[in-house]
Amino acid sequence: MIELIFIIILVLSFIGLGVILFRRMPDLVKLPEPAGDLRKVVILRVKEKAKGFPGIRNYELYLQKILSKFRVLTMKTENKTGGWLEKLRQKQNKNNGSHNDSYWEELKKAKDGK
């Protein structure tokens, strides 16, 4: 019963999306085509906005600072996860080694017991 309700809600949602798209299609057709590569357009807009800020005269220097901080953050994260991975591997090797040692001891005891 509840599955039927969810299916009905899903179908009604898709119908609603279709109605909205159908109504907005003329407006979407009127929109201008994007000029050139989207990345270039975004970069140009960011440069223009950066020039507009009074405190940022050389946006490239500001960008270098941000990127260097991001690089340091990623290096710290990578180092930390590497440490965790190393600890997990050591723990796994320790567990496997101790389990393996007891296995051979049990075999020796079983052989001596016969």
N, C-alpha and C positions, 0 to 999 in steps of 0.2 A: 504494500500500500504506500509506504513512504517513498519507495523507488519511483512509483508512478507520479507522485507529487513532484519529486525532483526532476523527472523527465519533462513534465508539463512546464515547470518553471524554466528549464533550459530551452525548450522550444519557444516559449513566449519571449524569452530574452533575445534569442536569435531573430525572431520576427520583429521585435522592437528595434534591434540594430539595423535590420534591413529597411525599416520605415524611416529611421533617422538618415541613413545613407541615401535613400531615394529622395528624401526632401532636400538634402544638402548637395546633391549632385550638381545642380546648376551653379551653385556657389563655388564648388570645387573646380568646375570647368573654367570659371572665370579667373582663377588664380594664375599668376604668371609662372612660366617655366623657370626653374632655378638656373642661374647663370653660371656655367662652368662647374668645376669640381667643388663639391660641398666643403671639403677640407680647406681649400684655398679661400673660399668665401668666409668661413668661420675664422680663419687666421687673420684675414684682413679686418674683419669686424673687431676682433680682440685687439689688434694693433691700434685701430682708431680709438677704441675705448680707452686703451692704456695711455695714449697720448693726451687724452682729455683730463686725466687725473693730474692735479697740480703737484703731488708729491713724487710722481713717477716720471722722471725725465728720460731715463734710459731703461726702457722696458726690457731690453735684452739682459741687462745686469740683474734686474728683478727676477726675470725668468730663470737665469742661471742659479740664483740663490734658492729659488723654490725647487728646481730640479735637483740641486745638490742635497738639499734637506730630504727630499723624497728618496734619493739614492741611498743616503745614510740610513734612513728608516728601513728600506728594503734589505739592506745588508745586515742590519741588526736582526731583523725578522728571520732572514735566512740562517744566520748564525745560531739563533735561538732554536729554530726548528731542527737544525743539524745536530745540536746538542741533545735535544730530546730523542731524536732518532738513534743517536749513538748510545744513549742510556738504555733505550728499549732493546737494541741489538745485544748489548752486554748482558742485560737481564735475561734475554732469551737464550743466549749462549750459556749463561750460568745455570739456568734451569735445565737445559738440555744436557749439559755436562754432568750435573749431579744425578739426574734421572738415569743417564747412561751408566754411571759408575755403580749405582745400586743394582742395576740389571745384571752386570757381570758378577757382582758379589753374590747375588741370589743364585746365579748359575753355579758358582763355585761351591756354595753351601749345599745345593741340591746334588751336585756330583759327589761331594765328600760324604753326604748322608747315605748314599747307596752303598 
